[in-house]
Amino acid sequence: MKKLFLIKVFFLLIIISGCETVKNKSDEIIKKENKKLSQFIGQPVSELKIEMGNPDYEIKSETGTKILVFKKKKYGILCERKFEVNNNEMIIGFVSKGCF
């Protein structure tokens, strides 16, 4: 009975450590993505378009700023990046979802 209990605990520890590894890797990917996109903050829209091409579409935010939306699929997962642009055509913020 003790052997069965020890085996169950052993497998539980393996599963938990595997989940932690996945979380660490995803956190690392998110940090890289944020570092890459944050370089555009304070830059003109033209710099963003040179790097990423033309946006898929543009929308107006509730505050009146422009939002440029870039979409692409990787491994069947939709990656969406949104950049907020002020009236001077300077990038003031971004949001990234599903990108790795």
Backbone atoms as SQL, in Angstrom:
CREATE TABLE atoms (id INTEGER PRIMARY KEY, chain TEXT, resi INTEGER, resn TEXT, atom TEXT, x REAL, y REAL, z REAL);
INSERT INTO atoms VALUES
  (1, 'A', 1, 'MET', 'N', 0.826, -1.192, 0.000),
  (2, 'A', 1, 'MET', 'CA', 0.000, 0.000, 0.000),
  (3, 'A', 1, 'MET', 'C', 0.873, 1.260, 0.000),
  (4, 'A', 2, 'LYS', 'N', 1.987, 1.191, 0.761),
  (5, 'A', 2, 'LYS', 'CA', 2.883, 2.334, 0.801),
  (6, 'A', 2, 'LYS', 'C', 3.532, 2.562, -0.557),
  (7, 'A', 3, 'LYS', 'N', 3.857, 1.481, -1.265),
  (8, 'A', 3, 'LYS', 'CA', 4.466, 1.593, -2.587),
  (9, 'A', 3, 'LYS', 'C', 3.523, 2.303, -3.564),
  (10, 'A', 4, 'LEU', 'N', 2.273, 1.926, -3.536),
  (11, 'A', 4, 'LEU', 'CA', 1.278, 2.536, -4.414),
  (12, 'A', 4, 'LEU', 'C', 1.151, 4.028, -4.125),
  (13, 'A', 5, 'PHE', 'N', 1.141, 4.386, -2.867),
  (14, 'A', 5, 'PHE', 'CA', 1.060, 5.784, -2.461),
  (15, 'A', 5, 'PHE', 'C', 2.288, 6.548, -2.959),
  (16, 'A', 6, 'LEU', 'N', 3.475, 5.974, -2.792),
  (17, 'A', 6, 'LEU', 'CA', 4.709, 6.638, -3.233),
  (18, 'A', 6, 'LEU', 'C', 4.735, 6.812, -4.755),
  (19, 'A', 7, 'ILE', 'N', 4.239, 5.824, -5.465),
  (20, 'A', 7, 'ILE', 'CA', 4.187, 5.917, -6.920),
  (21, 'A', 7, 'ILE', 'C', 3.248, 7.042, -7.344),
  (22, 'A', 8, 'LYS', 'N', 2.090, 7.135, -6.702),
  (23, 'A', 8, 'LYS', 'CA', 1.134, 8.198, -7.015),
  (24, 'A', 8, 'LYS', 'C', 1.742, 9.576, -6.734),
  (25, 'A', 9, 'VAL', 'N', 2.424, 9.721, -5.619),
  (26, 'A', 9, 'VAL', 'CA', 3.051, 10.995, -5.258),
  (27, 'A', 9, 'VAL', 'C', 4.134, 11.343, -6.277),
  (28, 'A', 10, 'PHE', 'N', 4.915, 10.353, -6.688),
  (29, 'A', 10, 'PHE', 'CA', 5.974, 10.558, -7.661),
  (30, 'A', 10, 'PHE', 'C', 5.398, 11.093, -8.978),
  (31, 'A', 11, 'PHE', 'N', 4.352, 10.456, -9.493),
  (32, 'A', 11, 'PHE', 'CA', 3.737, 10.902, -10.739),
  (33, 'A', 11, 'PHE', 'C', 3.093, 12.279, -10.591),
  (34, 'A', 12, 'LEU', 'N', 2.519, 12.550, -9.462),
  (35, 'A', 12, 'LEU', 'CA', 1.932, 13.866, -9.214),
  (36, 'A', 12, 'LEU', 'C', 3.008, 14.952, -9.265),
  (37, 'A', 13, 'LEU', 'N', 4.167, 14.678, -8.671),
  (38, 'A', 13, 'LEU', 'CA', 5.270, 15.643, -8.704),
  (39, 'A', 13, 'LEU', 'C', 5.762, 15.875, -10.135),
  (40, 'A', 14, 'ILE', 'N', 5.815, 14.819, -10.924),
  (41, 'A', 14, 'ILE', 'CA', 6.244, 14.958, -12.325),
  (42, 'A', 14, 'ILE', 'C', 5.260, 15.834, -13.094),
  (43, 'A', 15, 'ILE', 'N', 3.982, 15.605, -12.896),
  (44, 'A', 15, 'ILE', 'CA', 2.955, 16.390, -13.591),
  (45, 'A', 15, 'ILE', 'C', 3.024, 17.850, -13.178),
  (46, 'A', 16, 'ILE', 'N', 3.171, 18.113, -11.903),
  (47, 'A', 16, 'ILE', 'CA', 3.235, 19.493, -11.403),
  (48, 'A', 16, 'ILE', 'C', 4.471, 20.203, -11.952),
  (49, 'A', 17, 'SER', 'N', 5.611, 19.522, -11.961),
  (50, 'A', 17, 'SER', 'CA', 6.829, 20.164, -12.464),
  (51, 'A', 17, 'SER', 'C', 6.724, 20.419, -13.960),
  (52, 'A', 18, 'GLY', 'N', 6.040, 19.541, -14.702),
  (53, 'A', 18, 'GLY', 'CA', 5.829, 19.756, -16.134),
  (54, 'A', 18, 'GLY', 'C', 4.979, 20.984, -16.387),
  (55, 'A', 19, 'CYS', 'N', 3.945, 21.186, -15.596),
  (56, 'A', 19, 'CYS', 'CA', 3.090, 22.370, -15.735),
  (57, 'A', 19, 'CYS', 'C', 3.879, 23.639, -15.439),
  (58, 'A', 20, 'GLU', 'N', 4.752, 23.578, -14.459),
  (59, 'A', 20, 'GLU', 'CA', 5.570, 24.732, -14.095),
  (60, 'A', 20, 'GLU', 'C', 6.523, 25.082, -15.240),
  (61, 'A', 21, 'THR', 'N', 7.065, 24.062, -15.909),
  (62, 'A', 21, 'THR', 'CA', 7.956, 24.295, -17.035),
  (63, 'A', 21, 'THR', 'C', 7.223, 25.001, -18.170),
  (64, 'A', 22, 'VAL', 'N', 6.025, 24.564, -18.477),
  (65, 'A', 22, 'VAL', 'CA', 5.222, 25.196, -19.526),
  (66, 'A', 22, 'VAL', 'C', 4.932, 26.651, -19.159),
  (67, 'A', 23, 'LYS', 'N', 4.584, 26.896, -17.902),
  (68, 'A', 23, 'LYS', 'CA', 4.295, 28.261, -17.457),
  (69, 'A', 23, 'LYS', 'C', 5.546, 29.138, -17.586),
  (70, 'A', 24, 'ASN', 'N', 6.699, 28.610, -17.187),
  (71, 'A', 24, 'ASN', 'CA', 7.943, 29.383, -17.290),
  (72, 'A', 24, 'ASN', 'C', 8.266, 29.722, -18.738),
  (73, 'A', 25, 'LYS', 'N', 8.086, 28.763, -19.629),
  (74, 'A', 25, 'LYS', 'CA', 8.368, 29.011, -21.043),
  (75, 'A', 25, 'LYS', 'C', 7.402, 30.035, -21.621),
  (76, 'A', 26, 'SER', 'N', 6.127, 29.942, -21.282),
  (77, 'A', 26, 'SER', 'CA', 5.165, 30.909, -21.806),
  (78, 'A', 26, 'SER', 'C', 5.442, 32.304, -21.246),
  (79, 'A', 27, 'ASP', 'N', 5.836, 32.390, -19.979),
  (80, 'A', 27, 'ASP', 'CA', 6.190, 33.690, -19.401),
  (81, 'A', 27, 'ASP', 'C', 7.395, 34.300, -20.114),
  (82, 'A', 28, 'GLU', 'N', 8.350, 33.457, -20.464),
  (83, 'A', 28, 'GLU', 'CA', 9.547, 33.922, -21.170),
  (84, 'A', 28, 'GLU', 'C', 9.185, 34.445, -22.562),
  (85, 'A', 29, 'ILE', 'N', 8.302, 33.750, -23.247),
  (86, 'A', 29, 'ILE', 'CA', 7.868, 34.174, -24.584),
  (87, 'A', 29, 'ILE', 'C', 7.126, 35.499, -24.497),
  (88, 'A', 30, 'ILE', 'N', 6.276, 35.654, -23.488),
  (89, 'A', 30, 'ILE', 'CA', 5.539, 36.908, -23.301),
  (90, 'A', 30, 'ILE', 'C', 6.494, 38.069, -23.041),
  (91, 'A', 31, 'LYS', 'N', 7.529, 37.825, -22.236),
  (92, 'A', 31, 'LYS', 'CA', 8.515, 38.879, -21.966),
  (93, 'A', 31, 'LYS', 'C', 9.216, 39.310, -23.246),
  (94, 'A', 32, 'LYS', 'N', 9.597, 38.340, -24.084),
  (95, 'A', 32, 'LYS', 'CA', 10.255, 38.665, -25.353),
  (96, 'A', 32, 'LYS', 'C', 9.333, 39.467, -26.256),
  (97, 'A', 33, 'GLU', 'N', 8.074, 39.051, -26.324),
  (98, 'A', 33, 'GLU', 'CA', 7.086, 39.758, -27.154),
  (99, 'A', 33, 'GLU', 'C', 6.914, 41.197, -26.671),
  (100, 'A', 34, 'ASN', 'N', 6.770, 41.383, -25.371),
  (101, 'A', 34, 'ASN', 'CA', 6.598, 42.729, -24.822),
  (102, 'A', 34, 'ASN', 'C', 7.835, 43.590, -25.053),
  (103, 'A', 35, 'LYS', 'N', 9.019, 42.995, -24.928),
  (104, 'A', 35, 'LYS', 'CA', 10.264, 43.734, -25.160),
  (105, 'A', 35, 'LYS', 'C', 10.340, 44.175, -26.625),
  (106, 'A', 36, 'LYS', 'N', 9.980, 43.260, -27.521),
  (107, 'A', 36, 'LYS', 'CA', 10.012, 43.572, -28.958),
  (108, 'A', 36, 'LYS', 'C', 9.043, 44.696, -29.299),
  (109, 'A', 37, 'LEU', 'N', 7.813, 44.610, -28.779),
  (110, 'A', 37, 'LEU', 'CA', 6.795, 45.601, -29.130),
  (111, 'A', 37, 'LEU', 'C', 6.996, 46.929, -28.411),
  (112, 'A', 38, 'SER', 'N', 7.582, 46.908, -27.231),
  (113, 'A', 38, 'SER', 'CA', 7.769, 48.157, -26.484),
  (114, 'A', 38, 'SER', 'C', 8.776, 49.078, -27.149),
  (115, 'A', 39, 'GLN', 'N', 9.596, 48.539, -28.060),
  (116, 'A', 39, 'GLN', 'CA', 10.549, 49.401, -28.774),
  (117, 'A', 39, 'GLN', 'C', 9.829, 50.410, -29.679),
  (118, 'A', 40, 'PHE', 'N', 8.561, 50.142, -29.996),
  (119, 'A', 40, 'PHE', 'CA', 7.803, 51.043, -30.857),
  (120, 'A', 40, 'PHE', 'C', 7.156, 52.197, -30.091),
  (121, 'A', 41, 'ILE', 'N', 7.084, 52.106, -28.772),
  (122, 'A', 41, 'ILE', 'CA', 6.480, 53.179, -27.971),
  (123, 'A', 41, 'ILE', 'C', 7.290, 54.461, -28.188),
  (124, 'A', 42, 'GLY', 'N', 6.594, 55.541, -28.508),
  (125, 'A', 42, 'GLY', 'CA', 7.246, 56.826, -28.744),
  (126, 'A', 42, 'GLY', 'C', 7.776, 56.985, -30.163),
  (127, 'A', 43, 'GLN', 'N', 7.611, 55.973, -30.988),
  (128, 'A', 43, 'GLN', 'CA', 8.077, 56.020, -32.376),
  (129, 'A', 43, 'GLN', 'C', 6.922, 56.428, -33.288),
  (130, 'A', 44, 'PRO', 'N', 7.234, 56.981, -34.458),
  (131, 'A', 44, 'PRO', 'CA', 6.174, 57.306, -35.405),
  (132, 'A', 44, 'PRO', 'C', 5.598, 56.033, -36.034),
  (133, 'A', 45, 'VAL', 'N', 4.380, 56.138, -36.512),
  (134, 'A', 45, 'VAL', 'CA', 3.695, 55.004, -37.134),
  (135, 'A', 45, 'VAL', 'C', 4.493, 54.470, -38.315),
  (136, 'A', 46, 'SER', 'N', 5.198, 55.340, -39.010),
  (137, 'A', 46, 'SER', 'CA', 5.976, 54.912, -40.176),
  (138, 'A', 46, 'SER', 'C', 7.008, 53.847, -39.796),
  (139, 'A', 47, 'GLU', 'N', 7.603, 53.956, -38.626),
  (140, 'A', 47, 'GLU', 'CA', 8.569, 52.945, -38.168),
  (141, 'A', 47, 'GLU', 'C', 7.890, 51.598, -37.952),
  (142, 'A', 48, 'LEU', 'N', 6.717, 51.631, -37.385),
  (143, 'A', 48, 'LEU', 'CA', 5.956, 50.400, -37.165),
  (144, 'A', 48, 'LEU', 'C', 5.603, 49.745, -38.496),
  (145, 'A', 49, 'LYS', 'N', 5.176, 50.552, -39.452),
  (146, 'A', 49, 'LYS', 'CA', 4.786, 50.016, -40.753),
  (147, 'A', 49, 'LYS', 'C', 5.983, 49.461, -41.519),
  (148, 'A', 50, 'ILE', 'N', 7.148, 50.042, -41.341),
  (149, 'A', 50, 'ILE', 'CA', 8.364, 49.505, -41.965),
  (150, 'A', 50, 'ILE', 'C', 8.643, 48.111, -41.424),
  (151, 'A', 51, 'GLU', 'N', 8.500, 47.948, -40.125),
  (152, 'A', 51, 'GLU', 'CA', 8.806, 46.673, -39.468),
  (153, 'A', 51, 'GLU', 'C', 7.715, 45.627, -39.673),
  (154, 'A', 52, 'MET', 'N', 6.467, 46.020, -39.557),
  (155, 'A', 52, 'MET', 'CA', 5.376, 45.046, -39.545),
  (156, 'A', 52, 'MET', 'C', 4.465, 45.103, -40.772),
  (157, 'A', 53, 'GLY', 'N', 4.685, 46.055, -41.664),
  (158, 'A', 53, 'GLY', 'CA', 3.821, 46.188, -42.828),
  (159, 'A', 53, 'GLY', 'C', 2.573, 46.990, -42.489),
  (160, 'A', 54, 'ASN', 'N', 1.646, 47.007, -43.421),
  (161, 'A', 54, 'ASN', 'CA', 0.398, 47.741, -43.193),
  (162, 'A', 54, 'ASN', 'C', -0.513, 46.948, -42.263),
  (163, 'A', 55, 'PRO', 'N', -1.271, 47.654, -41.414),
  (164, 'A', 55, 'PRO', 'CA', -2.180, 46.955, -40.499),
  (165, 'A', 55, 'PRO', 'C', -3.332, 46.307, -41.266),
  (166, 'A', 56, 'ASP', 'N', -3.914, 45.294, -40.650),
  (167, 'A', 56, 'ASP', 'CA', -5.068, 44.633, -41.250),
  (168, 'A', 56, 'ASP', 'C', -6.284, 45.568, -41.260),
  (169, 'A', 57, 'TYR', 'N', -6.417, 46.342, -40.193),
  (170, 'A', 57, 'TYR', 'CA', -7.458, 47.364, -40.161),
  (171, 'A', 57, 'TYR', 'C', -7.171, 48.366, -39.054),
  (172, 'A', 58, 'GLU', 'N', -7.892, 49.493, -39.106),
  (173, 'A', 58, 'GLU', 'CA', -7.769, 50.562, -38.110),
  (174, 'A', 58, 'GLU', 'C', -9.132, 50.819, -37.496),
  (175, 'A', 59, 'ILE', 'N', -9.130, 51.133, -36.198),
  (176, 'A', 59, 'ILE', 'CA', -10.370, 51.501, -35.516),
  (177, 'A', 59, 'ILE', 'C', -10.093, 52.722, -34.645),
  (178, 'A', 60, 'LYS', 'N', -11.148, 53.388, -34.232),
  (179, 'A', 60, 'LYS', 'CA', -11.038, 54.509, -33.293),
  (180, 'A', 60, 'LYS', 'C', -11.347, 54.009, -31.895),
  (181, 'A', 61, 'SER', 'N', -10.544, 54.427, -30.931),
  (182, 'A', 61, 'SER', 'CA', -10.798, 54.043, -29.542),
  (183, 'A', 61, 'SER', 'C', -11.841, 54.981, -28.936),
  (184, 'A', 62, 'GLU', 'N', -12.256, 54.661, -27.725),
  (185, 'A', 62, 'GLU', 'CA', -13.230, 55.492, -27.017),
  (186, 'A', 62, 'GLU', 'C', -12.673, 56.877, -26.710),
  (187, 'A', 63, 'THR', 'N', -11.341, 56.962, -26.585),
  (188, 'A', 63, 'THR', 'CA', -10.711, 58.241, -26.262),
  (189, 'A', 63, 'THR', 'C', -10.396, 59.064, -27.501),
  (190, 'A', 64, 'GLY', 'N', -10.678, 58.500, -28.682),
  (191, 'A', 64, 'GLY', 'CA', -10.455, 59.231, -29.917),
  (192, 'A', 64, 'GLY', 'C', -9.132, 58.936, -30.594),
  (193, 'A', 65, 'THR', 'N', -8.311, 58.093, -29.984),
  (194, 'A', 65, 'THR', 'CA', -7.055, 57.734, -30.626),
  (195, 'A', 65, 'THR', 'C', -7.303, 56.628, -31.648),
  (196, 'A', 66, 'LYS', 'N', -6.328, 56.440, -32.504),
  (197, 'A', 66, 'LYS', 'CA', -6.431, 55.423, -33.542),
  (198, 'A', 66, 'LYS', 'C', -5.787, 54.127, -33.036),
  (199, 'A', 67, 'ILE', 'N', -6.406, 52.988, -33.364),
  (200, 'A', 67, 'ILE', 'CA', -5.864, 51.674, -33.016),
  (201, 'A', 67, 'ILE', 'C', -5.542, 50.939, -34.318),
  (202, 'A', 68, 'LEU', 'N', -4.281, 50.574, -34.500),
  (203, 'A', 68, 'LEU', 'CA', -3.857, 49.788, -35.655),
  (204, 'A', 68, 'LEU', 'C', -3.831, 48.323, -35.241),
  (205, 'A', 69, 'VAL', 'N', -4.490, 47.469, -36.005),
  (206, 'A', 69, 'VAL', 'CA', -4.605, 46.054, -35.655),
  (207, 'A', 69, 'VAL', 'C', -3.877, 45.212, -36.699),
  (208, 'A', 70, 'PHE', 'N', -2.953, 44.390, -36.199),
  (209, 'A', 70, 'PHE', 'CA', -2.206, 43.460, -37.034),
  (210, 'A', 70, 'PHE', 'C', -2.584, 42.043, -36.614),
  (211, 'A', 71, 'LYS', 'N', -2.965, 41.217, -37.594),
  (212, 'A', 71, 'LYS', 'CA', -3.349, 39.836, -37.297),
  (213, 'A', 71, 'LYS', 'C', -2.538, 38.881, -38.160),
  (214, 'A', 72, 'LYS', 'N', -2.209, 37.735, -37.568),
  (215, 'A', 72, 'LYS', 'CA', -1.609, 36.656, -38.347),
  (216, 'A', 72, 'LYS', 'C', -1.867, 35.347, -37.613),
  (217, 'A', 73, 'LYS', 'N', -1.737, 34.253, -38.336),
  (218, 'A', 73, 'LYS', 'CA', -1.930, 32.933, -37.737),
  (219, 'A', 73, 'LYS', 'C', -0.609, 32.184, -37.747),
  (220, 'A', 74, 'LYS', 'N', -0.336, 31.521, -36.634),
  (221, 'A', 74, 'LYS', 'CA', 0.848, 30.677, -36.527),
  (222, 'A', 74, 'LYS', 'C', 0.398, 29.383, -35.879),
  (223, 'A', 75, 'TYR', 'N', 0.619, 28.281, -36.556),
  (224, 'A', 75, 'TYR', 'CA', 0.193, 26.962, -36.087),
  (225, 'A', 75, 'TYR', 'C', -1.309, 26.930, -35.815),
  (226, 'A', 76, 'GLY', 'N', -2.076, 27.677, -36.595),
  (227, 'A', 76, 'GLY', 'CA', -3.529, 27.702, -36.444),
  (228, 'A', 76, 'GLY', 'C', -4.027, 28.572, -35.303),
  (229, 'A', 77, 'ILE', 'N', -3.119, 29.269, -34.613),
  (230, 'A', 77, 'ILE', 'CA', -3.494, 30.141, -33.488),
  (231, 'A', 77, 'ILE', 'C', -3.414, 31.593, -33.957),
  (232, 'A', 78, 'LEU', 'N', -4.472, 32.341, -33.722),
  (233, 'A', 78, 'LEU', 'CA', -4.532, 33.734, -34.145),
  (234, 'A', 78, 'LEU', 'C', -3.690, 34.606, -33.227),
  (235, 'A', 79, 'CYS', 'N', -2.798, 35.369, -33.832),
  (236, 'A', 79, 'CYS', 'CA', -1.976, 36.350, -33.115),
  (237, 'A', 79, 'CYS', 'C', -2.524, 37.722, -33.478),
  (238, 'A', 80, 'GLU', 'N', -2.861, 38.512, -32.469),
  (239, 'A', 80, 'GLU', 'CA', -3.406, 39.845, -32.708),
  (240, 'A', 80, 'GLU', 'C', -2.609, 40.863, -31.909),
  (241, 'A', 81, 'ARG', 'N', -2.093, 41.858, -32.624),
  (242, 'A', 81, 'ARG', 'CA', -1.354, 42.949, -31.985),
  (243, 'A', 81, 'ARG', 'C', -2.075, 44.250, -32.300),
  (244, 'A', 82, 'LYS', 'N', -2.327, 45.037, -31.252),
  (245, 'A', 82, 'LYS', 'CA', -2.994, 46.325, -31.412),
  (246, 'A', 82, 'LYS', 'C', -2.068, 47.418, -30.896),
  (247, 'A', 83, 'PHE', 'N', -1.908, 48.449, -31.698),
  (248, 'A', 83, 'PHE', 'CA', -1.079, 49.587, -31.327),
  (249, 'A', 83, 'PHE', 'C', -1.948, 50.835, -31.269),
  (250, 'A', 84, 'GLU', 'N', -1.829, 51.565, -30.170),
  (251, 'A', 84, 'GLU', 'CA', -2.581, 52.810, -30.008),
  (252, 'A', 84, 'GLU', 'C', -1.712, 53.964, -30.508),
  (253, 'A', 85, 'VAL', 'N', -2.322, 54.810, -31.331),
  (254, 'A', 85, 'VAL', 'CA', -1.605, 55.917, -31.972),
  (255, 'A', 85, 'VAL', 'C', -2.295, 57.225, -31.608),
  (256, 'A', 86, 'ASN', 'N', -1.510, 58.212, -31.159),
  (257, 'A', 86, 'ASN', 'CA', -2.110, 59.502, -30.803),
  (258, 'A', 86, 'ASN', 'C', -2.314, 60.370, -32.049),
  (259, 'A', 87, 'ASN', 'N', -2.775, 61.585, -31.858),
  (260, 'A', 87, 'ASN', 'CA', -3.082, 62.483, -32.982),
  (261, 'A', 87, 'ASN', 'C', -1.838, 62.932, -33.738),
  (262, 'A', 88, 'ASN', 'N', -0.671, 62.811, -33.121),
  (263, 'A', 88, 'ASN', 'CA', 0.590, 63.178, -33.770),
  (264, 'A', 88, 'ASN', 'C', 1.207, 62.004, -34.524),
  (265, 'A', 89, 'GLU', 'N', 0.431, 60.923, -34.692),
  (266, 'A', 89, 'GLU', 'CA', 0.899, 59.709, -35.382),
  (267, 'A', 89, 'GLU', 'C', 2.083, 59.050, -34.667),
  (268, 'A', 90, 'MET', 'N', 2.088, 59.136, -33.328),
  (269, 'A', 90, 'MET', 'CA', 3.121, 58.484, -32.512),
  (270, 'A', 90, 'MET', 'C', 2.465, 57.334, -31.746),
  (271, 'A', 91, 'ILE', 'N', 3.177, 56.241, -31.607),
  (272, 'A', 91, 'ILE', 'CA', 2.655, 55.073, -30.912),
  (273, 'A', 91, 'ILE', 'C', 2.750, 55.312, -29.404),
  (274, 'A', 92, 'ILE', 'N', 1.623, 55.116, -28.715),
  (275, 'A', 92, 'ILE', 'CA', 1.592, 55.372, -27.272),
  (276, 'A', 92, 'ILE', 'C', 1.273, 54.123, -26.450),
  (277, 'A', 93, 'GLY', 'N', 0.948, 53.006, -27.108),
  (278, 'A', 93, 'GLY', 'CA', 0.662, 51.796, -26.359),
  (279, 'A', 93, 'GLY', 'C', 0.426, 50.624, -27.298),
  (280, 'A', 94, 'PHE', 'N', 0.415, 49.430, -26.699),
  (281, 'A', 94, 'PHE', 'CA', 0.161, 48.226, -27.484),
  (282, 'A', 94, 'PHE', 'C', -0.456, 47.136, -26.614),
  (283, 'A', 95, 'VAL', 'N', -1.106, 46.192, -27.269),
  (284, 'A', 95, 'VAL', 'CA', -1.651, 45.003, -26.628),
  (285, 'A', 95, 'VAL', 'C', -1.373, 43.840, -27.576),
  (286, 'A', 96, 'SER', 'N', -0.905, 42.738, -27.017),
  (287, 'A', 96, 'SER', 'CA', -0.605, 41.559, -27.816),
  (288, 'A', 96, 'SER', 'C', -1.369, 40.381, -27.237),
  (289, 'A', 97, 'LYS', 'N', -2.018, 39.596, -28.110),
  (290, 'A', 97, 'LYS', 'CA', -2.804, 38.463, -27.637),
  (291, 'A', 97, 'LYS', 'C', -2.579, 37.263, -28.563),
  (292, 'A', 98, 'GLY', 'N', -2.191, 36.140, -27.985),
  (293, 'A', 98, 'GLY', 'CA', -2.035, 34.912, -28.745),
  (294, 'A', 98, 'GLY', 'C', -0.757, 34.819, -29.550),
  (295, 'A', 99, 'CYS', 'N', 0.194, 35.701, -29.297),
  (296, 'A', 99, 'CYS', 'CA', 1.431, 35.715, -30.087),
  (297, 'A', 99, 'CYS', 'C', 2.557, 35.019, -29.331),
  (298, 'A', 100, 'PHE', 'N', 3.238, 34.162, -30.060),
  (299, 'A', 100, 'PHE', 'CA', 4.403, 33.482, -29.472),
  (300, 'A', 100, 'PHE', 'C', 5.459, 33.260, -30.512);
